[in-house]
């Protein structure tokens, strides 16, 4: 185990020295990878912030639950308890029929007409605030409540949720397509970089094969080079995204004060940051592996 670790450590050290031997070209490749990855990464962060901002502006979606006219106080208490214990429900507000009628008088301007009614036509109701704003979750909850006894009608106001979800779905698809296209480009960058190194070190590779070096031994430093280049490109992309968010937040601070708001763009969370670094490192490794697979078998000792 120690020998294996020592061998890989020497290869990694050799890879770092190769990076430092060509600082300009290495830095340019890292910047190309960083800028390319920062485009889909930045758009992803922007979509996440737009979703959070839209939910704050539009508020939490509500489900209006109207009880039957013959619902008793025991029925109301039972339904109230069931709603509060439901795992998908965050908060419940009971609206008595008398209060609903008073609100109707104040908001419609039909106080005279409503005052002439012999009895209150409005039912008791509950306003249900779900824990999640996902459209499918809300519709499942609505359909479930509709089957409960003593509930006359369950209404879900999900139009804005549907529109927001459709826009975000379109945005995510656009980001995914852009990420895939740029990933191919980054693999090509690493592929070409490793190809040039193979051509430069062709004589050394031939000598290594003559003295019995295996393909895996020859391939290892190039794979480390691609992995390290991709990882550093991911770090550059992360720094670009964080710097962009910092600059945008500086401009947003003054705008938010004009609207008496404290809105600010959120940065990449730790999990997404780690995913970005691992993905960029994998792209670098993949480009190096593809380049070695194509060119290494073409080099044979003469």
JODA-V376982 format. One record per run of one state. SS is the DSSP state (~ for helix, > for strand, _ for the rest). FROM is the first residue (numbers start at 0). TO is the last residue. If there is no record, write none. Layout:
BEGIN
ss->[SS	SS]
from->[FROM	FROM]
to->[TO	TO]
END
This chain:
BEGIN
ss->[_	~	_	~	_	>	_	~	_	>	_	~	_	~	_	>	_	~	_	>	_	~	_	~	_	~	_	~	_]
from->[0	1	21	22	58	61	67	72	85	88	95	96	108	110	115	124	130	134	146	150	156	158	200	201	210	214	258	269	298]
to->[0	20	21	57	60	66	71	84	87	94	95	107	109	114	123	129	133	145	149	155	157	199	200	209	213	257	268	297	301]
END
